[in-house]
Amino acid sequence: MARRCLIIANQHYEDPAFGELPGAAQDATALSEVLARPEIGHFEVSVVQDASSTKIKRSIESFFHDAARDDLLWLHISCHGMKNRDNRLFLAGSDTESGYLASTGVDCTFVSDQVEACRSNKIVVFLDCCYSGAFSRGLRTRGAESVDIAEAFGGRGRVVITASNALQYSHESVLSSRDAAEPSIFTQAIVHGLRSGDADLDLDGSISVDELYEYIYKEVRTRLPNQTPTRSVSSAEGTLVLARNVRDASAQLPAELVRASRSPLSWQRIGVVHELENRLGSRFEVVRTAAADLLAELTRDADPVVAAQARTMWLVRGLGELPVGAQQKDDWGTTYGAVGIDFGTTNSAVAAVVAGESRIVLNEFGNRTTPSIAALTASGEWLVGERAKNQAAANPGRTFSSVKLKLGSGWSAELDGRRYSAEAITAIILRHLKRSAERTLEARLSDVVLTVPAYFTLAERRSLVEAAQQADLNVRRVVTEPNAAALAYGVDDDIDLGEGMINYVLVLDLGGGTFDVSLLDIGFVGPGSPDAEDGLIMMDVHAMSGDSRLGGDNWDQRICEWLCTRFQTAHGIDLTTDASAMRRVREAAERAKIELSGARSTTVTVPYVAAGLTLEEEMSRERFEQISSDLLDRVRRPIERVLKDAGVKITDIKQVLLVGGAARMPAIGALVTELTGASPRRGLIPDGVAIGAAIQAGVLVGEVRDSLLVDAIPWSLGIETGYGVFTKLVERNTNVPTKRSEVFTTPRDNQASVQIRLYQGEHERAADNVCLGTFTLTGLSEGSPQIEITIDIDQNCTVRVTARDVRSGGERSMLVDADSARDIAAADPSARLVIVGG
């Protein structure tokens, strides 16, 4: 098996339209030297320099024609690239005429033909020229005249790596070449990665084509962010090794890494922590030991964020007990009072009252939020947050996201012979949040205030509480998300809290999967001024509404559908049948949604999404709002419902607060302005809900004494009575806690038992509402018994319904939870209650 390399490097051109490329000669010299070294590449290298188009074609044709099946071929081209009117790429020879490219240039389809016809199944093409990212657009394969970028070649094991998808050549930038003879940053990265061994990312002693590309990508983007190396792979089988790591594996860690660990900048030291993860996986024990020693130093870092991340990495990698002197341990001697947790559909956050101020608790990576994602690896390890999100595309069947929307539904998934409910997966995420916060706060956590969407059902609320209990958390209070945000807003200095002032505040919380609306009156209660120590800032909830199945995910889905339709129209491939591809498309859709909040248009790109094809579409904000216009109508309806329920005019609203990441979309702000005539406040994005939960936690433990939230229940509760009528005992928007009772009787005398069916909703017919549970009261008194039905709702909106036979004293009760909502007995019309006197 031969290892052959052909380098085409043109520096001088006869046509004055082509500028000189001073670095091309140095490109060839440096690359030839490193590839020919026996201890690195051991390639047989041929260099063709300043050649005519005819000579270039002859050299390439001979190079591929003479190859055996198992030969490893490296073709490297460094020259000017030009596009004709049809956007086809031509490579410039020294004699190329810019006005007659088709006659004098080297058409890239010629290179494609040579690659396709070659017997070798191990071919790597590197292209370092202008417009190189368009190289694959001009390639031809059997059965197709032309293909899009990243289209697969015919044959096996063919890889194309190009310098940039940008339109500028690296030599044209003053950032990329400081000296006339300096190679381009692309080729320079290749040479340095091979010469130093730094491209051996996994430190296994060899450099694969994938490792070299990842190394080039990082190096080029660091020096010139607008130049993005691209890669196209066709049916590569196994690992294609290009070179050996010249550096002794037993040598110390890279000097750059050690220097960065001593940097005064904490973000650089955090980067070292993550880079050490690769070294901890090396097959060389000396490398693993050196990495562990450096990581041990970082666990004692003066910056608590750096130390926390290093400690987390130490524990995640299973390195045993934390090093002596590390700032953290798990068996804390102190217990933190209480914290607030905002468990979101997309992201979650933890906040706590520290030194009298409510603050977000940074996670182990120093981030303010943690993705609400959990994944079970093949080895049985649960990954949560960023680590779960990073491997989601490769492990879609064992990765769980948006589990918040499945709470209380009875949903479950089976993995490795074990069934996991939504509550169990939620508990895994909450336990991770708990442990991460403990390491940051350096105290044990027990008590917590949870937030839930205002329009969560009773069963969904109860399911979240049960999940928290599984995570060893004691739930002190459950607060609705918009009302938690109002708590955070209530301490804002901008609001007028004068005695007797009525401040109607409308809170719109549009998160990843839910939409809530709350109307509150925020005012000052007590003697003196709002600054008086014995006064309270009171937040009274007047009305709530929402849509528990509307959130940013819905807008993401609209972009996904549009992208998939466009892709299927162009290529005839249905991406919706590929779970891995769809996860990548959804991630790209989410990025596009975010970018369109600050830009008028964006390009959505998903490389190699199917059959080697790249999905690439331009989307404008106008088009985005057009395909999601019906979702905006769903935002409008709960707002109008809340105002109607409270009997408040839109002109009475003093302020509109936007909460939740999806509320950043310009269309949401435009809708608020249309309805109210004023611009909304976005200052509570994204921390408002978690901050408010922490304030409520501070109230419960006595750390906050100047705020009081009077919550309400957003739906009516009642039972089914004669003829299937829904009889309300608790009206929606009633403040909680509350307890309501009413006496009923049986439809006929001497009835032995009666069935109690609890419903939630607003429809007159019970069957049109949500049934929350059923139970039967037996042993009734003779004659016409008096049955007292009591609905008791605590401050967390936990509901218990009790039926008591007034005469005999016999009673039975039911706590509404996920199980009661699922285990609903069949209706028995003859056993329904009727209103006394009805």
FENNORQUI-V163469 format. One record per backbone hydrogen bond with DSSP energy under -1.0 kcal/mol. CO is the residue of the C=O (numbers start at 1). NH is the residue of the N-H. E is the energy in kcal/mol with one decimal. If there is no record, write none. Layout:
co=CO nh=NH e=E
co=CO nh=NH e=E
This chain:
co=2 nh=72 e=-2.6
co=3 nh=44 e=-3.3
co=4 nh=74 e=-2.2
co=5 nh=46 e=-2.5
co=6 nh=76 e=-2.8
co=7 nh=48 e=-3.1
co=8 nh=78 e=-3.4
co=9 nh=50 e=-1.7
co=11 nh=21 e=-1.9
co=15 nh=18 e=-2.0
co=21 nh=24 e=-1.6
co=23 nh=27 e=-2.6
co=24 nh=28 e=-2.1
co=25 nh=29 e=-2.2
co=26 nh=30 e=-2.8
co=27 nh=31 e=-2.4
co=28 nh=32 e=-2.4
co=29 nh=33 e=-2.1
co=30 nh=34 e=-1.9
co=31 nh=35 e=-2.4
co=32 nh=36 e=-1.8
co=35 nh=43 e=-2.8
co=37 nh=40 e=-1.6
co=37 nh=42 e=-1.9
co=40 nh=244 e=-2.0
co=44 nh=5 e=-2.7
co=46 nh=7 e=-2.9
co=48 nh=9 e=-2.6
co=51 nh=94 e=-3.0
co=52 nh=56 e=-2.4
co=53 nh=57 e=-2.4
co=54 nh=58 e=-2.4
co=55 nh=59 e=-2.5
co=56 nh=60 e=-2.4
co=57 nh=61 e=-2.7
co=58 nh=62 e=-2.2
co=59 nh=63 e=-2.3
co=60 nh=64 e=-2.1
co=61 nh=65 e=-2.2
co=62 nh=66 e=-1.9
co=68 nh=71 e=-1.2
co=69 nh=121 e=-1.7
co=72 nh=4 e=-2.3
co=73 nh=124 e=-2.7
co=74 nh=6 e=-2.6
co=75 nh=126 e=-3.3
co=76 nh=8 e=-3.3
co=77 nh=128 e=-3.2
co=78 nh=10 e=-2.1
co=80 nh=92 e=-2.5
co=82 nh=90 e=-3.2
co=84 nh=87 e=-2.0
co=88 nh=84 e=-1.8
co=89 nh=108 e=-2.2
co=90 nh=82 e=-2.8
co=91 nh=106 e=-2.6
co=93 nh=96 e=-1.5
co=94 nh=14 e=-3.1
co=97 nh=100 e=-1.6
co=100 nh=104 e=-2.3
co=101 nh=105 e=-2.7
co=106 nh=91 e=-2.8
co=107 nh=110 e=-1.8
co=108 nh=112 e=-2.1
co=109 nh=113 e=-2.5
co=110 nh=114 e=-2.0
co=111 nh=115 e=-2.5
co=112 nh=116 e=-2.7
co=113 nh=117 e=-2.2
co=114 nh=118 e=-1.0
co=122 nh=73 e=-2.7
co=123 nh=159 e=-2.6
co=124 nh=75 e=-2.6
co=125 nh=161 e=-3.0
co=126 nh=77 e=-2.6
co=127 nh=163 e=-2.3
co=129 nh=132 e=-1.4
co=131 nh=134 e=-2.1
co=132 nh=135 e=-2.1
co=134 nh=137 e=-1.1
co=135 nh=138 e=-1.3
co=136 nh=139 e=-1.0
co=141 nh=144 e=-2.1
co=148 nh=151 e=-1.8
co=157 nh=123 e=-1.8
co=158 nh=234 e=-2.7
co=159 nh=125 e=-2.8
co=160 nh=232 e=-2.6
co=161 nh=127 e=-2.0
co=162 nh=230 e=-1.7
co=164 nh=133 e=-1.4
co=169 nh=172 e=-1.9
co=170 nh=173 e=-1.5
co=173 nh=176 e=-1.1
co=179 nh=182 e=-1.5
co=184 nh=188 e=-2.9
co=185 nh=189 e=-1.9
co=186 nh=190 e=-1.7
co=187 nh=191 e=-2.7
co=188 nh=192 e=-2.6
co=189 nh=193 e=-2.5
co=190 nh=194 e=-1.9
co=191 nh=195 e=-3.0
co=192 nh=196 e=-2.5
co=193 nh=199 e=-1.8
co=197 nh=200 e=-1.8
co=199 nh=201 e=-1.9
co=200 nh=203 e=-1.0
co=205 nh=245 e=-2.5
co=207 nh=242 e=-2.7
co=207 nh=243 e=-1.6
co=208 nh=212 e=-2.4
co=209 nh=213 e=-2.1
co=210 nh=214 e=-2.5
co=211 nh=215 e=-2.4
co=212 nh=216 e=-2.7
co=213 nh=217 e=-3.1
co=214 nh=218 e=-2.0
co=215 nh=219 e=-2.4
co=216 nh=220 e=-3.0
co=217 nh=221 e=-2.2
co=218 nh=222 e=-1.7
co=219 nh=223 e=-1.6
co=220 nh=224 e=-2.9
co=224 nh=227 e=-2.2
co=230 nh=162 e=-2.1
co=232 nh=160 e=-2.8
co=234 nh=158 e=-1.7
co=240 nh=209 e=-2.4
co=243 nh=207 e=-3.3
co=248 nh=251 e=-2.1
co=254 nh=258 e=-1.9
co=255 nh=259 e=-2.7
co=256 nh=260 e=-2.2
co=257 nh=261 e=-1.6
co=259 nh=262 e=-1.1
co=260 nh=263 e=-1.2
co=265 nh=269 e=-1.4
co=266 nh=270 e=-2.3
co=267 nh=271 e=-1.8
co=268 nh=272 e=-1.7
co=269 nh=273 e=-1.7
co=270 nh=274 e=-1.7
co=271 nh=275 e=-2.2
co=272 nh=276 e=-2.4
co=275 nh=279 e=-1.1
co=276 nh=280 e=-2.4
co=278 nh=281 e=-1.1
co=279 nh=282 e=-1.6
co=284 nh=288 e=-2.1
co=285 nh=289 e=-2.7
co=286 nh=290 e=-2.2
co=287 nh=291 e=-2.4
co=288 nh=292 e=-2.4
co=289 nh=293 e=-2.4
co=290 nh=294 e=-2.1
co=291 nh=295 e=-2.4
co=292 nh=296 e=-2.3
co=293 nh=297 e=-1.5
co=294 nh=298 e=-1.6
co=295 nh=299 e=-1.3
co=297 nh=300 e=-1.3
co=298 nh=301 e=-1.6
co=299 nh=327 e=-1.5
co=303 nh=307 e=-2.6
co=304 nh=308 e=-2.3
co=305 nh=309 e=-2.2
co=306 nh=310 e=-2.5
co=307 nh=311 e=-2.6
co=308 nh=312 e=-2.4
co=309 nh=313 e=-2.6
co=310 nh=314 e=-2.3
co=311 nh=315 e=-2.4
co=312 nh=316 e=-3.0
co=313 nh=317 e=-2.3
co=314 nh=319 e=-2.1
co=315 nh=318 e=-1.2
co=323 nh=326 e=-2.1
co=330 nh=332 e=-1.5
co=334 nh=444 e=-2.9
co=339 nh=449 e=-2.4
co=340 nh=351 e=-2.6
co=341 nh=451 e=-1.3
co=342 nh=349 e=-1.8
co=346 nh=372 e=-2.7
co=348 nh=370 e=-2.7
co=349 nh=342 e=-2.8
co=350 nh=361 e=-3.2
co=351 nh=340 e=-2.8
co=352 nh=359 e=-3.1
co=354 nh=357 e=-1.6
co=357 nh=354 e=-3.2
co=359 nh=352 e=-2.6
co=363 nh=366 e=-2.0
co=367 nh=363 e=-2.5
co=370 nh=348 e=-2.8
co=371 nh=373 e=-2.2
co=373 nh=385 e=-2.3
co=374 nh=400 e=-3.6
co=375 nh=383 e=-3.3
co=377 nh=380 e=-1.8
co=381 nh=377 e=-2.8
co=383 nh=375 e=-2.6
co=385 nh=389 e=-2.4
co=386 nh=390 e=-2.6
co=389 nh=392 e=-1.1
co=391 nh=395 e=-1.2
co=395 nh=398 e=-1.1
co=396 nh=399 e=-1.1
co=398 nh=376 e=-2.3
co=400 nh=374 e=-2.2
co=402 nh=405 e=-1.1
co=403 nh=406 e=-1.5
co=406 nh=409 e=-1.7
co=411 nh=422 e=-1.5
co=413 nh=420 e=-3.6
co=415 nh=418 e=-2.0
co=418 nh=415 e=-3.0
co=420 nh=413 e=-2.5
co=421 nh=425 e=-2.1
co=422 nh=426 e=-2.4
co=423 nh=427 e=-2.2
co=424 nh=428 e=-1.6
co=425 nh=429 e=-1.9
co=426 nh=430 e=-2.8
co=427 nh=431 e=-2.5
co=428 nh=432 e=-1.7
co=429 nh=433 e=-2.3
co=430 nh=434 e=-2.5
co=431 nh=435 e=-2.5
co=432 nh=436 e=-2.5
co=433 nh=437 e=-2.4
co=434 nh=438 e=-2.2
co=435 nh=439 e=-1.9
co=436 nh=440 e=-1.4
co=437 nh=441 e=-3.0
co=438 nh=442 e=-1.7
co=438 nh=443 e=-1.2
co=444 nh=336 e=-3.3
co=446 nh=474 e=-3.4
co=447 nh=339 e=-1.3
co=448 nh=476 e=-2.7
co=449 nh=341 e=-2.7
co=450 nh=479 e=-3.0
co=452 nh=481 e=-2.7
co=453 nh=456 e=-1.8
co=457 nh=461 e=-2.4
co=458 nh=462 e=-2.5
co=459 nh=463 e=-2.1
co=460 nh=464 e=-1.8
co=461 nh=465 e=-2.0
co=462 nh=466 e=-2.4
co=463 nh=467 e=-2.2
co=464 nh=468 e=-2.2
co=465 nh=469 e=-2.1
co=466 nh=470 e=-2.0
co=467 nh=471 e=-1.2
co=468 nh=473 e=-2.0
co=469 nh=472 e=-1.7
co=474 nh=448 e=-2.3
co=477 nh=450 e=-2.2
co=479 nh=452 e=-1.8
co=480 nh=484 e=-2.2
co=481 nh=485 e=-2.1
co=482 nh=486 e=-1.8
co=483 nh=487 e=-1.8
co=484 nh=488 e=-1.8
co=485 nh=489 e=-2.1
co=486 nh=490 e=-2.5
co=489 nh=492 e=-2.4
co=492 nh=495 e=-1.1
co=498 nh=501 e=-2.4
co=503 nh=522 e=-2.4
co=504 nh=654 e=-2.4
co=504 nh=655 e=-1.2
co=505 nh=520 e=-2.6
co=506 nh=657 e=-2.8
co=507 nh=518 e=-2.0
co=508 nh=659 e=-3.0
co=509 nh=516 e=-2.1
co=511 nh=552 e=-3.2
co=512 nh=553 e=-3.4
co=514 nh=511 e=-2.4
co=515 nh=547 e=-3.1
co=516 nh=509 e=-2.8
co=517 nh=545 e=-2.3
co=518 nh=507 e=-3.0
co=519 nh=542 e=-3.0
co=519 nh=543 e=-1.3
co=520 nh=505 e=-3.0
co=521 nh=540 e=-2.2
co=523 nh=538 e=-2.7
co=525 nh=536 e=-2.9
co=529 nh=532 e=-2.3
co=532 nh=535 e=-1.3
co=536 nh=525 e=-3.0
co=537 nh=708 e=-2.4
co=538 nh=523 e=-2.3
co=539 nh=710 e=-3.1
co=540 nh=521 e=-2.3
co=543 nh=519 e=-2.6
co=545 nh=517 e=-2.7
co=547 nh=515 e=-2.2
co=547 nh=550 e=-1.3
co=551 nh=554 e=-1.6
co=552 nh=556 e=-2.3
co=553 nh=557 e=-2.5
co=554 nh=558 e=-1.6
co=555 nh=559 e=-1.7
co=556 nh=560 e=-2.5
co=557 nh=561 e=-2.8
co=558 nh=562 e=-2.0
co=559 nh=563 e=-2.7
co=560 nh=564 e=-2.9
co=561 nh=565 e=-2.2
co=562 nh=566 e=-2.2
co=563 nh=567 e=-2.6
co=564 nh=568 e=-2.6
co=565 nh=569 e=-2.2
co=566 nh=570 e=-2.0
co=567 nh=571 e=-2.7
co=568 nh=572 e=-2.2
co=574 nh=577 e=-1.1
co=575 nh=578 e=-2.0
co=578 nh=582 e=-2.5
co=579 nh=583 e=-1.8
co=580 nh=584 e=-1.5
co=581 nh=585 e=-2.3
co=582 nh=586 e=-2.7
co=583 nh=587 e=-2.0
co=584 nh=588 e=-2.1
co=585 nh=589 e=-2.5
co=586 nh=590 e=-2.4
co=587 nh=591 e=-2.1
co=588 nh=592 e=-2.3
co=589 nh=593 e=-2.5
co=590 nh=594 e=-2.1
co=591 nh=595 e=-2.6
co=592 nh=596 e=-2.4
co=594 nh=597 e=-1.1
co=595 nh=598 e=-1.6
co=595 nh=599 e=-1.2
co=600 nh=621 e=-3.2
co=602 nh=619 e=-3.0
co=604 nh=617 e=-2.3
co=606 nh=615 e=-2.4
co=610 nh=613 e=-2.8
co=613 nh=609 e=-1.9
co=613 nh=610 e=-1.1
co=615 nh=606 e=-2.9
co=617 nh=604 e=-3.3
co=619 nh=602 e=-2.6
co=620 nh=624 e=-2.3
co=621 nh=625 e=-2.6
co=622 nh=626 e=-1.6
co=623 nh=627 e=-2.3
co=626 nh=629 e=-1.0
co=628 nh=632 e=-1.1
co=629 nh=633 e=-1.2
co=630 nh=634 e=-1.3
co=631 nh=635 e=-1.1
co=632 nh=636 e=-1.7
co=633 nh=637 e=-1.7
co=636 nh=640 e=-2.1
co=637 nh=641 e=-2.1
co=638 nh=642 e=-2.4
co=639 nh=643 e=-1.9
co=640 nh=644 e=-1.9
co=641 nh=645 e=-2.6
co=642 nh=646 e=-2.2
co=643 nh=647 e=-1.0
co=643 nh=648 e=-1.8
co=649 nh=652 e=-1.7
co=650 nh=653 e=-1.1
co=655 nh=506 e=-2.5
co=656 nh=681 e=-2.8
co=657 nh=508 e=-3.1
co=659 nh=510 e=-2.5
co=660 nh=663 e=-1.4
co=661 nh=664 e=-1.7
co=662 nh=665 e=-1.6
co=665 nh=668 e=-1.4
co=665 nh=669 e=-1.2
co=666 nh=670 e=-2.5
co=667 nh=671 e=-1.8
co=668 nh=672 e=-2.1
co=669 nh=673 e=-2.3
co=670 nh=674 e=-2.3
co=671 nh=675 e=-2.2
co=672 nh=676 e=-2.9
co=673 nh=677 e=-2.2
co=681 nh=658 e=-2.9
co=682 nh=685 e=-1.9
co=684 nh=688 e=-3.5
co=687 nh=691 e=-2.7
co=688 nh=692 e=-2.5
co=689 nh=693 e=-2.1
co=690 nh=694 e=-2.1
co=691 nh=695 e=-2.0
co=692 nh=696 e=-2.3
co=693 nh=697 e=-2.2
co=694 nh=698 e=-2.4
co=695 nh=699 e=-2.1
co=696 nh=700 e=-2.0
co=697 nh=701 e=-1.6
co=698 nh=703 e=-2.0
co=698 nh=704 e=-1.8
co=706 nh=537 e=-3.0
co=708 nh=539 e=-2.9
co=710 nh=541 e=-2.3
co=711 nh=736 e=-1.8
co=713 nh=733 e=-3.8
co=716 nh=761 e=-2.1
co=717 nh=729 e=-2.9
co=717 nh=730 e=-2.4
co=718 nh=759 e=-3.2
co=719 nh=727 e=-2.8
co=721 nh=724 e=-1.1
co=722 nh=725 e=-1.0
co=724 nh=766 e=-2.4
co=725 nh=721 e=-2.9
co=727 nh=719 e=-1.8
co=730 nh=717 e=-2.4
co=731 nh=734 e=-1.0
co=734 nh=713 e=-2.1
co=738 nh=793 e=-3.0
co=740 nh=791 e=-3.0
co=742 nh=789 e=-2.9
co=743 nh=836 e=-1.0
co=744 nh=787 e=-3.2
co=745 nh=834 e=-2.9
co=752 nh=780 e=-1.6
co=754 nh=777 e=-2.7
co=756 nh=775 e=-2.0
co=757 nh=720 e=-1.4
co=758 nh=772 e=-2.8
co=759 nh=718 e=-1.9
co=760 nh=770 e=-2.6
co=764 nh=726 e=-3.0
co=765 nh=768 e=-1.3
co=766 nh=769 e=-2.1
co=770 nh=760 e=-2.4
co=773 nh=758 e=-2.2
co=775 nh=756 e=-3.3
co=777 nh=754 e=-2.1
co=783 nh=750 e=-2.7
co=786 nh=806 e=-2.9
co=787 nh=744 e=-3.2
co=788 nh=804 e=-2.1
co=789 nh=742 e=-1.8
co=790 nh=802 e=-2.6
co=791 nh=740 e=-2.3
co=792 nh=800 e=-2.2
co=793 nh=738 e=-2.2
co=794 nh=797 e=-2.2
co=798 nh=794 e=-2.0
co=799 nh=816 e=-2.5
co=800 nh=792 e=-2.8
co=801 nh=814 e=-2.1
co=802 nh=790 e=-2.7
co=803 nh=812 e=-2.2
co=804 nh=788 e=-2.9
co=805 nh=809 e=-2.7
co=810 nh=805 e=-3.5
co=812 nh=803 e=-3.0
co=814 nh=801 e=-2.4
co=817 nh=821 e=-1.9
co=818 nh=822 e=-1.1
co=819 nh=823 e=-3.0
co=822 nh=824 e=-1.9
co=828 nh=831 e=-2.3
co=831 nh=755 e=-2.1
co=833 nh=722 e=-1.2
co=834 nh=745 e=-3.0
co=835 nh=838 e=-2.9
